[in-house]
């Protein structure tokens, strides 16, 4: 439950920042414009990229980025974290039934989209050397995922981990399936 509260507080803080000013003043200084724009508006071309910046730069995560934007979670995952994110590829989203993604990004389905995205995020960093067979992680939505590790192959809820990308605010495990939370 503590995991959910930390993420919720970070998310609420970010949402408050993003909604505090809808339009920056025409004469606003760069510092003023960034202050009202949330963490995702911080410009830094020298530091290691955060989770969202890595996803945006990836040719294989356009659908995930669109989903994060539709759910208004870009700023939340741009914050300090730390986070462990299981990031489905575009091919993973394409495996869902036709029309599923288009339906999820509709404003009226934001709560359902958020539930699915939160099932892909763990608050804390679980590095590769920490992964254990049968390990359970309590995700941001309060539900568990289970890792399986056999030899060099690691899966999360049956989805193959096909890549690992460190970021400034956590670690990204690229997965070949969208993780769908259990109904109960």
N, C-alpha and C positions, 0 to 999 in steps of 0.2 A: 504494500500500500504506500510505503514511503517513496518508492520509485515513481508511482503515479503522481504523487503530490509534487515532487521536484520538477517533473516534466510539465505538469499543469501550471505551476508557478512561473516557470520559464516561458511557457507559451503565453500565459496571460500577460506577463510583462512585455513580451514582444508584440502582442496584439495591441496593447495599450499604446506602445510606441508607434506602431504603424497607423493607428487611427487617430493619433493626436493632432496631426495636420494633414489634411487631404491634399493641399496644394502648397508647395513651398512658394514663398514670396519671390517675385521676379528679381529682386535685388539681394536675396539671401546669400550670405557667405557660404562657402562649401561646408564649413563646420555646422552651420545652422541647418542646411539642407539635409545633412547626414543625421543630425540629431533627431529629426522627425521621421526619418526613413527606415529605421530599424537596422539591425545588424547586417542584413544582406546588402545594404547600401554602402557599407564601408569599403573604400577603395584601397587596395594594398596589393601591388604586383610583385612584392619581394618575399613575403612570408609564405609558408606552406599553406596550401588551399584548405578551406574547411569542407565539410561533407557536401554542402550544397554546391560550392564552387567546383568540386571534383565531378559531381553529377552533371552539372551544366556543361563542363568541358568534355564529357564523355559522349562519344557518338552512339553508344549503346544504351543510354539512359534518358532519352528524350521523353518517353512516356512517364517515367517516374518523376521527372522535373515538372511536367505538365500537371501531374496529380498533386505534387507538393504545392504548386501554385494554386490549384483549384481548392485545396484544403486550407490554404493560407498558413502553411507550415514552413515556408522558406526561412523566415526569420528565426523560428524556433530551432531549426537544425543548423542555423548559421551561428548560434550562440556558442559559448565556451564549452558546453557539454560537461563531461565527456560522454560520447555516445558510441554504441556499437550498432551499426545499421546493416541489415540484410537487404541489399539493393537489387531488386529484380531487373533484368535486362528488358529491352523492348521485345525481344523474342519471347521472354517469359510472359509478358502482358499479352502478347499475340496468341498464346495458348489458351487464354480465357475464352469462354463462349463469345461468339460474335455480338458486338454491341455493348458488352459489359463495361469496358473502359469509358466509352462515350456516355453511358448511362451514369456511371459513378461520378464523373466530373461535372454533372449538372448541379446547380446550386441547391436544389431540393434534396440531393443525396449527399450533401457535405458530411453529415454525421456518419453515414456508412463508410464513406471514403476515409474519413479520419480514423475510424475504428480499424480499418484494414492497414492504413499507413502506420498507425501506432503499434500494430502487431509486428512490424518490421524493425522496431527500435527498442534497444535496451539502454538504460541510463547507466553508464559505466563503460569501461573499455575491457573487452575480453580479447586479449591477443591470441595469436595462433598457438603459441606454446601453452596456453591455458585451456584450450579446448579439450574436453574429455568425452569419451563415449558415454551416453546416457545423461549428460549434463542438461539441466533444465534452466532456462533463463526466463524470468518474469518480465514480460515486455511492458511497454508504457501503457497499453490498454488493460493491464492487469491479468492477462492470460499468458500461459507458458508456451514456449517453444522447446523442442527437445533436439539436442545435437546427437549425431551418431558419428563415430569415428572408427573406421576400419582401415588400417594401414595408412596410406597417404590420402585416402578419400574421406572427406567430411561432408555431412549433410545436416540440414536443419529442417525438421519436419518432412524429410524425404527430398527436399530440394538440394541439389548439388551446389556446393560452394565452388565456384569456378575461377575466382580471383579474390585477391586481398589488396586493398588500397589504404595505406595510412593517410590520415588527414590531421590538420591542426587541432581538431576538436573531437577526435576519436578514430575509429577504424571502420572501414566499409568492407563487408563481405559480399561480393557479387554472387547472386544466386540465379539459377536457371528456371525458377518457378515463383509465382506470386504466392506468398504465404497467406492463407485465408484463415481467420480466427475461428475457433470452434464456436458453435451457437451458444453453448453453456459453459 
